[in-house]
Amino acid sequence: MKLCMIGCGRHARMVYVPSILRCKTEAPDLMLAACCDIDAESAKLAAAEAGFTRAYVDYNEMLDAEKPDAVLVITSYAVTAQVAADVMKKGYPVLIEKPPGSSIQQTEALAAQVAEAPCLHQVAFNRRHIPVIRALKQDVAARGAMMQHIDYGMYRIKRLDRAFYTTAVHGVDLVCHLAQSACVNANFTYNDLSRFGEDVRNFLVQLQFENGMTAHLTFCPVAGEVSETLKVTTDAGTYHVNTPIWSDKDESSLAFKERDVTTVIPASDGGELFESNGFWYQLHSFLQCVRDKRQPDDTLETCLDTMRLSDCIRRLAAAYKR
């Protein structure tokens, strides 16, 4: 299998390069053909770190020359939709870093393109692949339980950028992924924090799904810790989930509580950040689907609700007045 990567910035080198190296160790026939970045030095650096044979600055030139079996698009969200569209037009299986577009319109256009000309693809929302999240889903299914409600919290330290919604989209996607149902109602509440900077605010999102499940999401970009937690109420009991976000220490945990009994559920893919945060398993699953010529589960269609809600967060935040 011949692999190419488009985008060699800090994110790609921090989590995708080590994921590629583990996949290469597990499947020696994985050929690391080439990588590409508009910054030639970044492309050369990623090539050296991962072991790609060649480095390019033009991804169309790379794709035409290498004719890969699979492509990773790890670019800035501002250009991701266009790059992914170009790759899929050429018919190459592609892993698309989140968000797949800077707006719902771009994401819908990509989904329409795939519907018209099917192409194996996967959207890289890594929270779906975090070990404790996979274990949560498996345990709920094993108990034959149904999810009733999710309380989700995302907390960051001094995130003062206007584009925080591109991070918040992870929480929205995770809740929609767990709900496995269309969102039918959404309410948004904002708390002005302009004393920290323009357009800085906390926001709360309340969701209702077609299957009756509800969710409450809290986003606090100026907090005292970096964390993402969930409390998942089911017919069988309550799950408490701590995800290991952006930490070299895997401090994730998953516990099931029923009355006075607490059961700790183990889940791990390894102690490194790229493993505990789901990046390795995400890439491993994509490459396996390419080998099997099977469409991955994480399609553009499955993240349309996510992108609609993220677009609402972006637009309503921009229109918000204290």
N, C-alpha and C positions, 0 to 999 in steps of 0.2 A: 504494500500500500504506500503510495507516494503522497506526502503531506506538504502543503504550503501554508504559510501564515502571513496575513496582511495586517500590519499594525505592530510595531515593535517598541512601543512606549513603556513607561514604568509598570503599568498594570500587566501588560503582556509578559514582561520579563520577570515580574515578581511571582505571578501565580500560574501563568500558562507554560512558561519554559520549564519549571520543575515538574508540572503535570505531564508535559510531553516527554521529559526524561524518564519518568516512572513508566509511562506507557511504552516507551522504547525498550526499557528493561524487560517488561512483561511480554512484549511482542517484538522480537528482534527484526522481524521482516518489515517493520515500519520504517520507511525511507523518508528522511527529513530532507526534502528536495531543496526548498528555498523559502526565504522570508522577505518581506518588503516593507519599506517605510519611506515616506517622503523625505525624512531625515536620513541620509545615507549612513551616518555614523551610528544611529540607533539600529538600523538594519544590520550593519556589520557586527555590532555588539551582541544582538540577539542571536545572530548566526553562530557566533563564537561560543556563546553560553549554551545554546541548545544543540549545536552540532549540525545546523543546516548547511548544505553544501554550497549554496550560492545566496547572495543578497542583492535585492533590486530596489529601485526607487519608484518604479512604475508597475502597478499590480497587473494591468492588462498585458504588459510585456511579459511579466513573470508567468501568468496563466497560459498565454499562448506558447511560450517556450517550454514550460515544464509539463503541461497537461496533467495536473495532479488528480488523484483519486478523491481527495478531500481538502477543503480549505477552511481555515479559521479566520474570521473577520473580527479583529480585536482593535477597533478604531474608536475615535471619539464619536459620541452619539450624534454630533452635528453632521457627520458624513456617512454614518453606518448604513443608512437606508440605501443611498446611492451605490455604495460599494457592494453591498449584499445583492442589490438588483443586478448589477453588472456580472457578478459571479454566477448568479442563478440563470441569467440569460445564456451563459456559456454551458449550462447544464452540470456544473460541478456541485457535489454535495457540500453543504456549508454549515458551519457553526457560527451563529450571529450573536455577538456580544450584546448584552442588554444596554439600554432599551433599543429595540430594533429600528426605532425612528425617533425623531425629535418631536413628533406629533402623532395623534391617532390617524390623521390622513395619510402620513407616510407609511405607517404600519398597515393600514387597510390596503394601500396601493401594493405593498409587497405581498400581502395575502391574496389579493386579486391576481397578481402575476403568477403566483404558485398555483392557484386554482385553474388558470388558463393553460399554463405550461408546468405540470408537476415537476418538482425538483426536491430531492431529499434534503431536508434542512432541520436545524434545531436552534431554538432561541436559548441563549445562555443565561437564564435566571438561576444562578448557582444555589440560591437558598433552597430550591426544590430538591437539591442533591446532597445537602448537608446530612451527615450520618444520623443525627438525632431526629431530623425531620423524616427521613426514610423510616427510621425505627418507630416513630410515632404513628405513621400511617399503617405500618405493618401490625402494630399492636392493636390499634383501633379495629382493623379488619379481623384480626384473630379473635377478638372478643365479641365480634358481631355487633359492635356498638355503632351509634350514629352521633355525629358531632351536632351539638346544639348551638354553641356560642364560642367565639374566640376573642380573648382580650390580648391585643398585641401592642408592644411598646418599642419604639426606636429612639435611642438617646445618643447624642453626640456632644463633643466638646468644641465650642466656639466654631461651629459651622456657619459662617456668615455669608456664604455665597448665595446668589439669587437662584442658582440652579439646584437647590437642595432636593427638589422634586425628582431629579434623576437618581438620587439615592433612595428617597422615600418610595420610589416605585418598587423597590425590592420587597418592602413590607406589604404593599398592596398586592403584589403578585403572589407572595407566599400565602396570604389569607385566601385569595381567589383560588389558588391551586388546591389548598386543603378543602375548600368548600365544594369543589367539583360541581358547581352549579352556576347558572347565570345570575349576575347581580341585577336586582330589579328596583332597588331604591338606595340612594346614597345621600347623606347629609354631611356638610362640612362646617366646622367651627374654627375660627382663627383667633389667636391671642397676639396682639401687636407687641413686638420686641424691638421697635425701631431705635431704642436707646443703644442697641448693639450694632445697628447698621440698617441701611435701607433695605426694605423687603425681608427683614428677618422676623420670623414669627413661629410660634408653636401652632400646630393645627391638629384637630381631632376629626376623625372620619368614622361615621356610623354606616354600616352596610347591612342590607337585607338581601338574602338570596332566594332564588325561585324554590329551592327545596325547603325553605323555612328557616334555615340557619341564619344567625346574625353575627355581627362582628363589630368590635370597637377598636379603632386604631389610634394610637397616640404618637405624635412625632414631636420631639423636643430637640432642636439642633444646637441649643446652647444649654447643656446640662453638665453634670459633674462626672460623667462616665461615658464610655462607648459600650453600648450593649443593645441587644435585641432579645426580648423575652416574649413568651406566649403562655397563656393559661387557656387550656382547651377543655371545655365542658362537654361531656358526652353522656349518653344514656347509662353507661357503665360506671362512670366516675370522672375525675378531673386529672388532666395531665398538666404538669408544670415543666416548661421547656426553656432552657437557657442556651442560646446559640453562641458559638465561639467566633464572634465577628472581629476580624482584623487583629488577632492576637497570636503571637508565636506560641502561647501556652494554650493547650486544648482544655478549656475550663467549661466545656459544654456539659449539660446534664439533662436527663429526662427521667421524670418520676411520675408514677401513677398513684393517685390517692383515692381510696374508697373507705369512707368512714374514718376509722382510726388506723387504718393499715396503709402504709406507704411502700410501694415497690419501685426500686431503682432499676431502670432498664438500661443496660450497657449498649453503647453504639460508638464505633470508631473505625476510621479508615487509615489511621496513623496520626502521629502527633504534630506533623508539620502544618503550617498555615494552609497551604494549598490542598491538603488532604482534609483537615477538619472543617474547612469552609466550603467543601463540596466541589472544588474545581477539578480535582483529579477524577472523581467518579463521573462528573459531568462529561469530561472529555473521553474517558474510557467508554462510557455508554454510547456516545456519538460515534466513535470509531468502530465499535462493535456493530452498530446499526449499518454503517457504511459497508462493512465486511459482509453482513447478512443481506445487504440491499433491502433494508427494511426502514420505513419512515419512523424516526424517533417520536416519542409522545409529545415532546415540548415544541409543538408547531406554532407558527404565527397565529393560527386560529385560536389556540388555547390562551393567547395573551392579549386578545383584543379587549376584553373587559378591563384587564390591567391597564392597558394604554388609554382606554377611555377615561378611567378614573384618574390616572396620572395627569391627563390633559385637563380634567376638571380642576385638580389641585393647582396646576400651573396657571390656568386662566383666572380662577377665582382669587388666587393669591395676588395676581397682578391687578385685579380690579378692586381688591379689598381696601376699604378706607376705615380708618380708626373711628 
